[in-house]
Amino acid sequence: MSPDEDHVLALEQELLDPAVRRDRARVAALLDDDFVEFGKSGRRWDKAAVVAALSQEAPGDAPNVTDVDATTPAPGVVLLTYALRDSWRSSLWLRNTEGAWRLRFHQGTPRA
């Protein structure tokens, strides 16, 4: 993986940490203002809904990701894919004009 891909993977794993997920300010800082998620349930989420929902999660252990792959389809763009429990996950991260990475899109799909 490239340094950008490694960095984005670390940010993705940070978002999976239950303590971080309950921190509204940190989650809001990691998500792009135009963030969209298509959840494993089929529900569409925006940034405000995700920040609110994650802040209510119960404490627990960070889940283990497997089958991680990262690609850089264009400068300032990283696509992560991985398995998480019973789902496939994909995340599209964009570097903003200040040089910070923000999660722009996430999708969860049930694993067969």
PDB file as gemmi writes it, atoms N, CA and C in Angstrom:
CRYST1    1.000    1.000    1.000  90.00  90.00  90.00 P 1                      
ATOM      1  N   MET A   1       0.843  -1.189   0.000  1.00  0.00           N  
ATOM      2  CA  MET A   1       0.000   0.000   0.000  1.00  0.00           C  
ATOM      3  C   MET A   1       0.881   1.243   0.000  1.00  0.00           C  
ATOM      4  N   SER A   2       0.361   2.287  -0.616  1.00  0.00           N  
ATOM      5  CA  SER A   2       1.062   3.570  -0.635  1.00  0.00           C  
ATOM      6  C   SER A   2       0.903   4.249   0.732  1.00  0.00           C  
ATOM      7  N   PRO A   3       1.712   5.273   1.019  1.00  0.00           N  
ATOM      8  CA  PRO A   3       1.530   6.005   2.282  1.00  0.00           C  
ATOM      9  C   PRO A   3       0.124   6.595   2.436  1.00  0.00           C  
ATOM     10  N   ASP A   4      -0.449   7.133   1.363  1.00  0.00           N  
ATOM     11  CA  ASP A   4      -1.822   7.654   1.440  1.00  0.00           C  
ATOM     12  C   ASP A   4      -2.809   6.540   1.760  1.00  0.00           C  
ATOM     13  N   GLU A   5      -2.657   5.409   1.121  1.00  0.00           N  
ATOM     14  CA  GLU A   5      -3.563   4.285   1.368  1.00  0.00           C  
ATOM     15  C   GLU A   5      -3.432   3.783   2.806  1.00  0.00           C  
ATOM     16  N   ASP A   6      -2.202   3.702   3.313  1.00  0.00           N  
ATOM     17  CA  ASP A   6      -1.993   3.305   4.715  1.00  0.00           C  
ATOM     18  C   ASP A   6      -2.664   4.294   5.660  1.00  0.00           C  
ATOM     19  N   HIS A   7      -2.516   5.578   5.371  1.00  0.00           N  
ATOM     20  CA  HIS A   7      -3.099   6.621   6.221  1.00  0.00           C  
ATOM     21  C   HIS A   7      -4.629   6.530   6.226  1.00  0.00           C  
ATOM     22  N   VAL A   8      -5.203   6.369   5.063  1.00  0.00           N  
ATOM     23  CA  VAL A   8      -6.662   6.273   4.957  1.00  0.00           C  
ATOM     24  C   VAL A   8      -7.168   5.011   5.658  1.00  0.00           C  
ATOM     25  N   LEU A   9      -6.453   3.904   5.536  1.00  0.00           N  
ATOM     26  CA  LEU A   9      -6.851   2.686   6.251  1.00  0.00           C  
ATOM     27  C   LEU A   9      -6.847   2.930   7.757  1.00  0.00           C  
ATOM     28  N   ALA A  10      -5.848   3.655   8.256  1.00  0.00           N  
ATOM     29  CA  ALA A  10      -5.803   3.975   9.686  1.00  0.00           C  
ATOM     30  C   ALA A  10      -7.003   4.836  10.082  1.00  0.00           C  
ATOM     31  N   LEU A  11      -7.391   5.780   9.237  1.00  0.00           N  
ATOM     32  CA  LEU A  11      -8.565   6.610   9.520  1.00  0.00           C  
ATOM     33  C   LEU A  11      -9.843   5.768   9.515  1.00  0.00           C  
ATOM     34  N   GLU A  12      -9.934   4.844   8.569  1.00  0.00           N  
ATOM     35  CA  GLU A  12     -11.108   3.956   8.510  1.00  0.00           C  
ATOM     36  C   GLU A  12     -11.200   3.123   9.786  1.00  0.00           C  
ATOM     37  N   GLN A  13     -10.068   2.593  10.224  1.00  0.00           N  
ATOM     38  CA  GLN A  13     -10.062   1.787  11.445  1.00  0.00           C  
ATOM     39  C   GLN A  13     -10.386   2.642  12.670  1.00  0.00           C  
ATOM     40  N   GLU A  14      -9.971   3.900  12.639  1.00  0.00           N  
ATOM     41  CA  GLU A  14     -10.337   4.814  13.718  1.00  0.00           C  
ATOM     42  C   GLU A  14     -11.854   4.958  13.788  1.00  0.00           C  
ATOM     43  N   LEU A  15     -12.492   5.068  12.636  1.00  0.00           N  
ATOM     44  CA  LEU A  15     -13.957   5.186  12.608  1.00  0.00           C  
ATOM     45  C   LEU A  15     -14.663   3.926  13.103  1.00  0.00           C  
ATOM     46  N   LEU A  16     -13.965   2.820  13.134  1.00  0.00           N  
ATOM     47  CA  LEU A  16     -14.557   1.578  13.642  1.00  0.00           C  
ATOM     48  C   LEU A  16     -14.380   1.425  15.152  1.00  0.00           C  
ATOM     49  N   ASP A  17     -13.557   2.264  15.752  1.00  0.00           N  
ATOM     50  CA  ASP A  17     -13.305   2.214  17.197  1.00  0.00           C  
ATOM     51  C   ASP A  17     -14.540   2.742  17.929  1.00  0.00           C  
ATOM     52  N   PRO A  18     -15.127   1.949  18.830  1.00  0.00           N  
ATOM     53  CA  PRO A  18     -16.348   2.387  19.514  1.00  0.00           C  
ATOM     54  C   PRO A  18     -16.209   3.721  20.251  1.00  0.00           C  
ATOM     55  N   ALA A  19     -15.062   3.992  20.844  1.00  0.00           N  
ATOM     56  CA  ALA A  19     -14.872   5.262  21.550  1.00  0.00           C  
ATOM     57  C   ALA A  19     -14.896   6.432  20.569  1.00  0.00           C  
ATOM     58  N   VAL A  20     -14.303   6.263  19.422  1.00  0.00           N  
ATOM     59  CA  VAL A  20     -14.314   7.317  18.402  1.00  0.00           C  
ATOM     60  C   VAL A  20     -15.722   7.484  17.849  1.00  0.00           C  
ATOM     61  N   ARG A  21     -16.414   6.389  17.627  1.00  0.00           N  
ATOM     62  CA  ARG A  21     -17.754   6.453  17.045  1.00  0.00           C  
ATOM     63  C   ARG A  21     -18.708   7.264  17.920  1.00  0.00           C  
ATOM     64  N   ARG A  22     -18.506   7.251  19.228  1.00  0.00           N  
ATOM     65  CA  ARG A  22     -19.370   8.006  20.140  1.00  0.00           C  
ATOM     66  C   ARG A  22     -18.938   9.466  20.279  1.00  0.00           C  
ATOM     67  N   ASP A  23     -17.806   9.827  19.684  1.00  0.00           N  
ATOM     68  CA  ASP A  23     -17.278  11.198  19.749  1.00  0.00           C  
ATOM     69  C   ASP A  23     -17.802  11.989  18.544  1.00  0.00           C  
ATOM     70  N   ARG A  24     -18.877  12.720  18.749  1.00  0.00           N  
ATOM     71  CA  ARG A  24     -19.537  13.445  17.654  1.00  0.00           C  
ATOM     72  C   ARG A  24     -18.567  14.344  16.887  1.00  0.00           C  
ATOM     73  N   ALA A  25     -17.713  15.059  17.603  1.00  0.00           N  
ATOM     74  CA  ALA A  25     -16.798  15.999  16.950  1.00  0.00           C  
ATOM     75  C   ALA A  25     -15.790  15.259  16.076  1.00  0.00           C  
ATOM     76  N   ARG A  26     -15.255  14.146  16.569  1.00  0.00           N  
ATOM     77  CA  ARG A  26     -14.260  13.422  15.777  1.00  0.00           C  
ATOM     78  C   ARG A  26     -14.899  12.794  14.550  1.00  0.00           C  
ATOM     79  N   VAL A  27     -16.060  12.182  14.704  1.00  0.00           N  
ATOM     80  CA  VAL A  27     -16.745  11.594  13.548  1.00  0.00           C  
ATOM     81  C   VAL A  27     -17.070  12.674  12.531  1.00  0.00           C  
ATOM     82  N   ALA A  28     -17.581  13.794  12.985  1.00  0.00           N  
ATOM     83  CA  ALA A  28     -17.914  14.889  12.071  1.00  0.00           C  
ATOM     84  C   ALA A  28     -16.677  15.388  11.333  1.00  0.00           C  
ATOM     85  N   ALA A  29     -15.532  15.385  12.002  1.00  0.00           N  
ATOM     86  CA  ALA A  29     -14.290  15.834  11.367  1.00  0.00           C  
ATOM     87  C   ALA A  29     -13.792  14.848  10.309  1.00  0.00           C  
ATOM     88  N   LEU A  30     -14.116  13.572  10.461  1.00  0.00           N  
ATOM     89  CA  LEU A  30     -13.660  12.553   9.508  1.00  0.00           C  
ATOM     90  C   LEU A  30     -14.581  12.405   8.301  1.00  0.00           C  
ATOM     91  N   LEU A  31     -15.822  12.840   8.440  1.00  0.00           N  
ATOM     92  CA  LEU A  31     -16.779  12.700   7.342  1.00  0.00           C  
ATOM     93  C   LEU A  31     -16.839  13.983   6.524  1.00  0.00           C  
ATOM     94  N   ASP A  32     -16.880  13.827   5.224  1.00  0.00           N  
ATOM     95  CA  ASP A  32     -17.058  14.948   4.307  1.00  0.00           C  
ATOM     96  C   ASP A  32     -18.446  15.543   4.534  1.00  0.00           C  
ATOM     97  N   ASP A  33     -18.585  16.832   4.309  1.00  0.00           N  
ATOM     98  CA  ASP A  33     -19.906  17.459   4.482  1.00  0.00           C  
ATOM     99  C   ASP A  33     -20.960  16.839   3.567  1.00  0.00           C  
ATOM    100  N   ASP A  34     -20.547  16.315   2.413  1.00  0.00           N  
ATOM    101  CA  ASP A  34     -21.469  15.676   1.475  1.00  0.00           C  
ATOM    102  C   ASP A  34     -21.475  14.155   1.612  1.00  0.00           C  
ATOM    103  N   PHE A  35     -21.077  13.657   2.773  1.00  0.00           N  
ATOM    104  CA  PHE A  35     -21.017  12.215   3.018  1.00  0.00           C  
ATOM    105  C   PHE A  35     -22.367  11.544   2.761  1.00  0.00           C  
ATOM    106  N   VAL A  36     -22.290  10.353   2.155  1.00  0.00           N  
ATOM    107  CA  VAL A  36     -23.462   9.500   1.927  1.00  0.00           C  
ATOM    108  C   VAL A  36     -23.042   8.067   2.232  1.00  0.00           C  
ATOM    109  N   GLU A  37     -23.936   7.335   2.877  1.00  0.00           N  
ATOM    110  CA  GLU A  37     -23.724   5.905   3.101  1.00  0.00           C  
ATOM    111  C   GLU A  37     -24.964   5.153   2.666  1.00  0.00           C  
ATOM    112  N   PHE A  38     -24.732   4.054   1.963  1.00  0.00           N  
ATOM    113  CA  PHE A  38     -25.783   3.077   1.705  1.00  0.00           C  
ATOM    114  C   PHE A  38     -25.482   1.915   2.639  1.00  0.00           C  
ATOM    115  N   GLY A  39     -26.253   1.796   3.706  1.00  0.00           N  
ATOM    116  CA  GLY A  39     -25.997   0.799   4.733  1.00  0.00           C  
ATOM    117  C   GLY A  39     -26.344  -0.606   4.283  1.00  0.00           C  
ATOM    118  N   LYS A  40     -25.807  -1.550   5.039  1.00  0.00           N  
ATOM    119  CA  LYS A  40     -26.069  -2.968   4.777  1.00  0.00           C  
ATOM    120  C   LYS A  40     -27.567  -3.256   4.803  1.00  0.00           C  
ATOM    121  N   SER A  41     -28.295  -2.476   5.594  1.00  0.00           N  
ATOM    122  CA  SER A  41     -29.749  -2.639   5.711  1.00  0.00           C  
ATOM    123  C   SER A  41     -30.500  -2.116   4.491  1.00  0.00           C  
ATOM    124  N   GLY A  42     -29.804  -1.352   3.642  1.00  0.00           N  
ATOM    125  CA  GLY A  42     -30.447  -0.722   2.503  1.00  0.00           C  
ATOM    126  C   GLY A  42     -30.822   0.724   2.752  1.00  0.00           C  
ATOM    127  N   ARG A  43     -30.626   1.166   3.978  1.00  0.00           N  
ATOM    128  CA  ARG A  43     -30.958   2.557   4.330  1.00  0.00           C  
ATOM    129  C   ARG A  43     -29.883   3.513   3.799  1.00  0.00           C  
ATOM    130  N   ARG A  44     -30.307   4.702   3.384  1.00  0.00           N  
ATOM    131  CA  ARG A  44     -29.390   5.762   2.954  1.00  0.00           C  
ATOM    132  C   ARG A  44     -29.182   6.702   4.132  1.00  0.00           C  
ATOM    133  N   TRP A  45     -27.911   7.002   4.425  1.00  0.00           N  
ATOM    134  CA  TRP A  45     -27.553   7.857   5.547  1.00  0.00           C  
ATOM    135  C   TRP A  45     -26.815   9.089   5.041  1.00  0.00           C  
ATOM    136  N   ASP A  46     -27.003  10.224   5.711  1.00  0.00           N  
ATOM    137  CA  ASP A  46     -26.179  11.396   5.446  1.00  0.00           C  
ATOM    138  C   ASP A  46     -25.293  11.642   6.673  1.00  0.00           C  
ATOM    139  N   LYS A  47     -24.486  12.670   6.593  1.00  0.00           N  
ATOM    140  CA  LYS A  47     -23.528  12.940   7.667  1.00  0.00           C  
ATOM    141  C   LYS A  47     -24.226  13.144   9.019  1.00  0.00           C  
ATOM    142  N   ALA A  48     -25.238  13.988   9.059  1.00  0.00           N  
ATOM    143  CA  ALA A  48     -25.916  14.282  10.327  1.00  0.00           C  
ATOM    144  C   ALA A  48     -26.512  13.026  10.951  1.00  0.00           C  
ATOM    145  N   ALA A  49     -27.123  12.185  10.136  1.00  0.00           N  
ATOM    146  CA  ALA A  49     -27.736  10.962  10.650  1.00  0.00           C  
ATOM    147  C   ALA A  49     -26.690   9.989  11.189  1.00  0.00           C  
ATOM    148  N   VAL A  50     -25.560   9.882  10.501  1.00  0.00           N  
ATOM    149  CA  VAL A  50     -24.508   8.976  10.967  1.00  0.00           C  
ATOM    150  C   VAL A  50     -23.890   9.486  12.259  1.00  0.00           C  
ATOM    151  N   VAL A  51     -23.587  10.762  12.320  1.00  0.00           N  
ATOM    152  CA  VAL A  51     -23.009  11.329  13.547  1.00  0.00           C  
ATOM    153  C   VAL A  51     -23.945  11.084  14.726  1.00  0.00           C  
ATOM    154  N   ALA A  52     -25.230  11.320  14.537  1.00  0.00           N  
ATOM    155  CA  ALA A  52     -26.209  11.123  15.608  1.00  0.00           C  
ATOM    156  C   ALA A  52     -26.317   9.649  16.003  1.00  0.00           C  
ATOM    157  N   ALA A  53     -26.413   8.769  15.033  1.00  0.00           N  
ATOM    158  CA  ALA A  53     -26.578   7.342  15.325  1.00  0.00           C  
ATOM    159  C   ALA A  53     -25.346   6.769  16.015  1.00  0.00           C  
ATOM    160  N   LEU A  54     -24.163   7.106  15.526  1.00  0.00           N  
ATOM    161  CA  LEU A  54     -22.950   6.548  16.124  1.00  0.00           C  
ATOM    162  C   LEU A  54     -22.741   7.025  17.552  1.00  0.00           C  
ATOM    163  N   SER A  55     -23.171   8.243  17.852  1.00  0.00           N  
ATOM    164  CA  SER A  55     -22.991   8.768  19.209  1.00  0.00           C  
ATOM    165  C   SER A  55     -23.795   7.985  20.236  1.00  0.00           C  
ATOM    166  N   GLN A  56     -24.779   7.216  19.779  1.00  0.00           N  
ATOM    167  CA  GLN A  56     -25.644   6.443  20.673  1.00  0.00           C  
ATOM    168  C   GLN A  56     -25.230   4.971  20.792  1.00  0.00           C  
ATOM    169  N   GLU A  57     -24.184   4.573  20.082  1.00  0.00           N  
ATOM    170  CA  GLU A  57     -23.763   3.167  20.135  1.00  0.00           C  
ATOM    171  C   GLU A  57     -23.233   2.798  21.513  1.00  0.00           C  
ATOM    172  N   ALA A  58     -23.434   1.549  21.862  1.00  0.00           N  
ATOM    173  CA  ALA A  58     -22.935   1.034  23.137  1.00  0.00           C  
ATOM    174  C   ALA A  58     -21.427   0.802  23.062  1.00  0.00           C  
ATOM    175  N   PRO A  59     -20.744   0.923  24.200  1.00  0.00           N  
ATOM    176  CA  PRO A  59     -19.307   0.623  24.219  1.00  0.00           C  
ATOM    177  C   PRO A  59     -19.055  -0.828  23.809  1.00  0.00           C  
ATOM    178  N   GLY A  60     -17.891  -1.071  23.280  1.00  0.00           N  
ATOM    179  CA  GLY A  60     -17.529  -2.421  22.863  1.00  0.00           C  
ATOM    180  C   GLY A  60     -16.136  -2.426  22.281  1.00  0.00           C  
ATOM    181  N   ASP A  61     -15.787  -3.538  21.684  1.00  0.00           N  
ATOM    182  CA  ASP A  61     -14.478  -3.688  21.063  1.00  0.00           C  
ATOM    183  C   ASP A  61     -14.566  -3.328  19.591  1.00  0.00           C  
ATOM    184  N   ALA A  62     -13.474  -2.789  19.070  1.00  0.00           N  
ATOM    185  CA  ALA A  62     -13.418  -2.490  17.637  1.00  0.00           C  
ATOM    186  C   ALA A  62     -13.451  -3.801  16.860  1.00  0.00           C  
ATOM    187  N   PRO A  63     -14.254  -3.877  15.816  1.00  0.00           N  
ATOM    188  CA  PRO A  63     -14.325  -5.108  15.028  1.00  0.00           C  
ATOM    189  C   PRO A  63     -13.063  -5.301  14.185  1.00  0.00           C  
ATOM    190  N   ASN A  64     -12.791  -6.532  13.861  1.00  0.00           N  
ATOM    191  CA  ASN A  64     -11.641  -6.881  13.040  1.00  0.00           C  
ATOM    192  C   ASN A  64     -12.020  -6.835  11.564  1.00  0.00           C  
ATOM    193  N   VAL A  65     -11.220  -6.126  10.775  1.00  0.00           N  
ATOM    194  CA  VAL A  65     -11.443  -6.105   9.330  1.00  0.00           C  
ATOM    195  C   VAL A  65     -10.517  -7.111   8.673  1.00  0.00           C  
ATOM    196  N   THR A  66     -10.992  -7.717   7.601  1.00  0.00           N  
ATOM    197  CA  THR A  66     -10.198  -8.688   6.844  1.00  0.00           C  
ATOM    198  C   THR A  66     -10.333  -8.366   5.361  1.00  0.00           C  
ATOM    199  N   ASP A  67      -9.555  -9.052   4.568  1.00  0.00           N  
ATOM    200  CA  ASP A  67      -9.629  -8.914   3.106  1.00  0.00           C  
ATOM    201  C   ASP A  67      -9.528  -7.459   2.656  1.00  0.00           C  
ATOM    202  N   VAL A  68      -8.634  -6.718   3.286  1.00  0.00           N  
ATOM    203  CA  VAL A  68      -8.475  -5.292   2.992  1.00  0.00           C  
ATOM    204  C   VAL A  68      -7.764  -5.095   1.659  1.00  0.00           C  
ATOM    205  N   ASP A  69      -8.295  -4.172   0.870  1.00  0.00           N  
ATOM    206  CA  ASP A  69      -7.648  -3.754  -0.367  1.00  0.00           C  
ATOM    207  C   ASP A  69      -7.799  -2.243  -0.466  1.00  0.00           C  
ATOM    208  N   ALA A  70      -6.758  -1.599  -0.967  1.00  0.00           N  
ATOM    209  CA  ALA A  70      -6.805  -0.146  -1.160  1.00  0.00           C  
ATOM    210  C   ALA A  70      -6.260   0.167  -2.537  1.00  0.00           C  
ATOM    211  N   THR A  71      -6.915   1.103  -3.207  1.00  0.00           N  
ATOM    212  CA  THR A  71      -6.454   1.555  -4.515  1.00  0.00           C  
ATOM    213  C   THR A  71      -6.565   3.080  -4.569  1.00  0.00           C  
ATOM    214  N   THR A  72      -5.779   3.652  -5.436  1.00  0.00           N  
ATOM    215  CA  THR A  72      -5.799   5.096  -5.649  1.00  0.00           C  
ATOM    216  C   THR A  72      -6.220   5.339  -7.096  1.00  0.00           C  
ATOM    217  N   PRO A  73      -7.523   5.499  -7.345  1.00  0.00           N  
ATOM    218  CA  PRO A  73      -8.003   5.672  -8.722  1.00  0.00           C  
ATOM    219  C   PRO A  73      -7.633   7.015  -9.343  1.00  0.00           C  
ATOM    220  N   ALA A  74      -7.334   8.009  -8.502  1.00  0.00           N  
ATOM    221  CA  ALA A  74      -6.934   9.335  -8.984  1.00  0.00           C  
ATOM    222  C   ALA A  74      -6.186  10.019  -7.846  1.00  0.00           C  
ATOM    223  N   PRO A  75      -5.382  11.026  -8.152  1.00  0.00           N  
ATOM    224  CA  PRO A  75      -4.704  11.749  -7.072  1.00  0.00           C  
ATOM    225  C   PRO A  75      -5.719  12.314  -6.074  1.00  0.00           C  
ATOM    226  N   GLY A  76      -5.449  12.107  -4.781  1.00  0.00           N  
ATOM    227  CA  GLY A  76      -6.339  12.622  -3.752  1.00  0.00           C  
ATOM    228  C   GLY A  76      -7.593  11.804  -3.529  1.00  0.00           C  
ATOM    229  N   VAL A  77      -7.622  10.586  -4.070  1.00  0.00           N  
ATOM    230  CA  VAL A  77      -8.777   9.701  -3.922  1.00  0.00           C  
ATOM    231  C   VAL A  77      -8.263   8.310  -3.550  1.00  0.00           C  
ATOM    232  N   VAL A  78      -8.815   7.727  -2.489  1.00  0.00           N  
ATOM    233  CA  VAL A  78      -8.474   6.357  -2.101  1.00  0.00           C  
ATOM    234  C   VAL A  78      -9.765   5.575  -1.918  1.00  0.00           C  
ATOM    235  N   LEU A  79      -9.816   4.410  -2.538  1.00  0.00           N  
ATOM    236  CA  LEU A  79     -10.932   3.485  -2.384  1.00  0.00           C  
ATOM    237  C   LEU A  79     -10.473   2.319  -1.531  1.00  0.00           C  
ATOM    238  N   LEU A  80     -11.151   2.111  -0.404  1.00  0.00           N  
ATOM    239  CA  LEU A  80     -10.884   0.962   0.463  1.00  0.00           C  
ATOM    240  C   LEU A  80     -12.018  -0.042   0.307  1.00  0.00           C  
ATOM    241  N   THR A  81     -11.669  -1.303   0.282  1.00  0.00           N  
ATOM    242  CA  THR A  81     -12.669  -2.365   0.366  1.00  0.00           C  
ATOM    243  C   THR A  81     -12.191  -3.353   1.406  1.00  0.00           C  
ATOM    244  N   TYR A  82     -13.138  -3.959   2.127  1.00  0.00           N  
ATOM    245  CA  TYR A  82     -12.770  -4.914   3.172  1.00  0.00           C  
ATOM    246  C   TYR A  82     -14.007  -5.688   3.623  1.00  0.00           C  
ATOM    247  N   ALA A  83     -13.745  -6.749   4.361  1.00  0.00           N  
ATOM    248  CA  ALA A  83     -14.821  -7.528   4.972  1.00  0.00           C  
ATOM    249  C   ALA A  83     -14.901  -7.148   6.451  1.00  0.00           C  
ATOM    250  N   LEU A  84     -16.118  -7.027   6.926  1.00  0.00           N  
ATOM    251  CA  LEU A  84     -16.376  -6.701   8.328  1.00  0.00           C  
ATOM    252  C   LEU A  84     -17.547  -7.554   8.785  1.00  0.00           C  
ATOM    253  N   ARG A  85     -17.250  -8.496   9.653  1.00  0.00           N  
ATOM    254  CA  ARG A  85     -18.266  -9.431  10.138  1.00  0.00           C  
ATOM    255  C   ARG A  85     -18.990 -10.090   8.973  1.00  0.00           C  
ATOM    256  N   ASP A  86     -20.283  -9.803   8.824  1.00  0.00           N  
ATOM    257  CA  ASP A  86     -21.091 -10.469   7.796  1.00  0.00           C  
ATOM    258  C   ASP A  86     -21.350  -9.568   6.585  1.00  0.00           C  
ATOM    259  N   SER A  87     -20.440  -8.608   6.344  1.00  0.00           N  
ATOM    260  CA  SER A  87     -20.664  -7.697   5.230  1.00  0.00           C  
ATOM    261  C   SER A  87     -19.371  -7.349   4.509  1.00  0.00           C  
ATOM    262  N   TRP A  88     -19.527  -6.930   3.261  1.00  0.00           N  
ATOM    263  CA  TRP A  88     -18.455  -6.316   2.485  1.00  0.00           C  
ATOM    264  C   TRP A  88     -18.612  -4.823   2.663  1.00  0.00           C  
ATOM    265  N   ARG A  89     -17.508  -4.109   2.741  1.00  0.00           N  
ATOM    266  CA  ARG A  89     -17.535  -2.667   2.922  1.00  0.00           C  
ATOM    267  C   ARG A  89     -16.682  -1.981   1.866  1.00  0.00           C  
ATOM    268  N   SER A  90     -17.124  -0.819   1.433  1.00  0.00           N  
ATOM    269  CA  SER A  90     -16.314  -0.001   0.539  1.00  0.00           C  
ATOM    270  C   SER A  90     -16.427   1.447   1.015  1.00  0.00           C  
ATOM    271  N   SER A  91     -15.290   2.127   0.986  1.00  0.00           N  
ATOM    272  CA  SER A  91     -15.225   3.515   1.424  1.00  0.00           C  
ATOM    273  C   SER A  91     -14.415   4.323   0.429  1.00  0.00           C  
ATOM    274  N   LEU A  92     -14.923   5.478   0.089  1.00  0.00           N  
ATOM    275  CA  LEU A  92     -14.226   6.385  -0.812  1.00  0.00           C  
ATOM    276  C   LEU A  92     -13.802   7.610  -0.012  1.00  0.00           C  
ATOM    277  N   TRP A  93     -12.486   7.793   0.071  1.00  0.00           N  
ATOM    278  CA  TRP A  93     -11.897   8.901   0.822  1.00  0.00           C  
ATOM    279  C   TRP A  93     -11.334   9.915  -0.155  1.00  0.00           C  
ATOM    280  N   LEU A  94     -11.564  11.215   0.148  1.00  0.00           N  
ATOM    281  CA  LEU A  94     -11.063  12.310  -0.679  1.00  0.00           C  
ATOM    282  C   LEU A  94     -10.181  13.220   0.166  1.00  0.00           C  
ATOM    283  N   ARG A  95      -9.083  13.689  -0.426  1.00  0.00           N  
ATOM    284  CA  ARG A  95      -8.246  14.681   0.251  1.00  0.00           C  
ATOM    285  C   ARG A  95      -8.815  16.064  -0.078  1.00  0.00           C  
ATOM    286  N   ASN A  96      -9.091  16.863   0.962  1.00  0.00           N  
ATOM    287  CA  ASN A  96      -9.684  18.184   0.727  1.00  0.00           C  
ATOM    288  C   ASN A  96      -8.602  19.221   0.414  1.00  0.00           C  
ATOM    289  N   THR A  97      -9.019  20.446   0.208  1.00  0.00           N  
ATOM    290  CA  THR A  97      -8.079  21.496  -0.197  1.00  0.00           C  
ATOM    291  C   THR A  97      -7.069  21.831   0.897  1.00  0.00           C  
ATOM    292  N   GLU A  98      -7.356  21.490   2.142  1.00  0.00           N  
ATOM    293  CA  GLU A  98      -6.408  21.698   3.233  1.00  0.00           C  
ATOM    294  C   GLU A  98      -5.463  20.511   3.403  1.00  0.00           C  
ATOM    295  N   GLY A  99      -5.657  19.464   2.598  1.00  0.00           N  
ATOM    296  CA  GLY A  99      -4.801  18.287   2.662  1.00  0.00           C  
ATOM    297  C   GLY A  99      -5.285  17.189   3.593  1.00  0.00           C  
ATOM    298  N   ALA A 100      -6.438  17.385   4.224  1.00  0.00           N  
ATOM    299  CA  ALA A 100      -6.989  16.382   5.138  1.00  0.00           C  
ATOM    300  C   ALA A 100      -7.861  15.387   4.372  1.00  0.00           C  
ATOM    301  N   TRP A 101      -7.834  14.149   4.815  1.00  0.00           N  
ATOM    302  CA  TRP A 101      -8.666  13.110   4.206  1.00  0.00           C  
ATOM    303  C   TRP A 101     -10.031  13.090   4.874  1.00  0.00           C  
ATOM    304  N   ARG A 102     -11.085  12.990   4.065  1.00  0.00           N  
ATOM    305  CA  ARG A 102     -12.461  12.918   4.552  1.00  0.00           C  
ATOM    306  C   ARG A 102     -13.188  11.790   3.834  1.00  0.00           C  
ATOM    307  N   LEU A 103     -13.989  11.062   4.592  1.00  0.00           N  
ATOM    308  CA  LEU A 103     -14.792   9.980   4.024  1.00  0.00           C  
ATOM    309  C   LEU A 103     -15.983  10.585   3.295  1.00  0.00           C  
ATOM    310  N   ARG A 104     -16.069  10.333   2.001  1.00  0.00           N  
ATOM    311  CA  ARG A 104     -17.135  10.898   1.167  1.00  0.00           C  
ATOM    312  C   ARG A 104     -18.291   9.926   0.937  1.00  0.00           C  
ATOM    313  N   PHE A 105     -17.962   8.623   0.844  1.00  0.00           N  
ATOM    314  CA  PHE A 105     -18.985   7.619   0.536  1.00  0.00           C  
ATOM    315  C   PHE A 105     -18.619   6.309   1.217  1.00  0.00           C  
ATOM    316  N   HIS A 106     -19.634   5.620   1.736  1.00  0.00           N  
ATOM    317  CA  HIS A 106     -19.436   4.299   2.340  1.00  0.00           C  
ATOM    318  C   HIS A 106     -20.623   3.417   1.971  1.00  0.00           C  
ATOM    319  N   GLN A 107     -20.332   2.152   1.738  1.00  0.00           N  
ATOM    320  CA  GLN A 107     -21.401   1.206   1.443  1.00  0.00           C  
ATOM    321  C   GLN A 107     -21.129  -0.108   2.152  1.00  0.00           C  
ATOM    322  N   GLY A 108     -22.175  -0.687   2.709  1.00  0.00           N  
ATOM    323  CA  GLY A 108     -22.129  -2.013   3.295  1.00  0.00           C  
ATOM    324  C   GLY A 108     -23.056  -2.938   2.520  1.00  0.00           C  
ATOM    325  N   THR A 109     -22.550  -4.121   2.199  1.00  0.00           N  
ATOM    326  CA  THR A 109     -23.320  -5.099   1.432  1.00  0.00           C  
ATOM    327  C   THR A 109     -23.247  -6.442   2.147  1.00  0.00           C  
ATOM    328  N   PRO A 110     -24.378  -7.109   2.390  1.00  0.00           N  
ATOM    329  CA  PRO A 110     -24.326  -8.415   3.061  1.00  0.00           C  
ATOM    330  C   PRO A 110     -23.441  -9.405   2.291  1.00  0.00           C  
ATOM    331  N   ARG A 111     -22.687 -10.191   3.042  1.00  0.00           N  
ATOM    332  CA  ARG A 111     -21.871 -11.242   2.436  1.00  0.00           C  
ATOM    333  C   ARG A 111     -22.720 -12.484   2.243  1.00  0.00           C  
ATOM    334  N   ALA A 112     -22.518 -13.122   1.128  1.00  0.00           N  
ATOM    335  CA  ALA A 112     -23.260 -14.366   0.843  1.00  0.00           C  
ATOM    336  C   ALA A 112     -22.722 -15.496   1.697  1.00  0.00           C  
TER     337      ALA A 112                                                      
END                                                                             
